[in-house]
Amino acid sequence: MHGTGTWGIVLRALLAVIFLLIGVWGVLPTLTGRFHSGCLTMILVGALGFISCIAFPQLADFCSRSWQSGAGRVVLCAVAGVAGALVLLFIGLSVCMIRACNSKPSEGATLIVLGAALREDQPSELLRGRLEAAYGYLTEHPDASCIVSGGQGEDEICTEASVMYAYLVEKGIDPARIFMEDTSTSTFENIRHSRELIEQHGLSTEVAVVTQEFHQFRAQQFVKQAGLTVSGAVTAYTPWHLLPSYWIRDFAGICHMALLGT
């Protein structure tokens, strides 16, 4: 029997635990009201991996029988090829995402602070992280300006930009340094509409995006598409229990952007 030796059983048990943890990690964001494609992907991968480890002898026998037919070999090779390509693509894009979030901005950059979900009229955990990162940069660079960008979602009682503006002003940032873009509903629109404000007010076209590390690469691509210059990144860091699912979600977002441009 396949994988029934002592070491085979130990390896299967170890992999089963790893896949179970992946599934649980995908569930964690839902405990705070967050559920998205990254959560679903982790839950599915964890569940399928766990079941495969438990039923490995039967799965191995099925694959062995399928390999004996021409059609079966084609299907198995296609599945393995697609899975391998996805893994390589994920690794390659992850390297790009890591590089993007660690690029240092110049001193004269215009900040674009991307909106995120609100909790009533207060910033969510992720949005608060972005605002604190923006506050740090604006404090260190007193001549810099920033655009707070975010419209009003269907489940929100006010615009994200208004909450972001009020947060920074309350922290002591001069209101004259803050410009509000309060009509956008996506990252693509965040950047496009912010470019209009940059042109309208004569702000620097060297832009540093303020967002989480998983989001920097995609946001910076939109900056380039808009004809602006990427100065660097002002990165807010994601809590450990949220990072994997959001990283996977943005990986899918980058693939969507590459295919459709938005």
HELIX and SHEET records of a PDB file:
HELIX    1   1 THR A    6  VAL A   27  1                                  22    
HELIX    2   2 LEU A   28  THR A   32  5                                   5    
HELIX    3   3 SER A   37  ILE A   54  1                                  18    
HELIX    4   4 PHE A   56  TRP A   67  1                                  12    
HELIX    5   5 GLY A   70  CYS A  101  1                                  32    
HELIX    6   6 GLU A  125  GLU A  140  1                                  16    
HELIX    7   7 GLU A  160  GLU A  170  1                                  11    
HELIX    8   8 PRO A  175  ARG A  177  5                                   3    
HELIX    9   9 THR A  187  HIS A  201  1                                  15    
HELIX   10  10 GLU A  213  GLN A  225  1                                  13    
HELIX   11  11 LEU A  243  LEU A  260  1                                  18    
SHEET    1   A 5 ILE A 178  GLU A 181  0                                        
SHEET    2   A 5 CYS A 146  SER A 149  1                                        
SHEET    3   A 5 THR A 110  LEU A 114  1                                        
SHEET    4   A 5 GLU A 206  GLN A 212  1                                        
SHEET    5   A 5 THR A 229  ALA A 236  1                                        
SHEET    1   B 2 LEU A 118  ARG A 119  0                                        
SHEET    2   B 2 GLN A 122  PRO A 123 -1                                        
END                                                                             
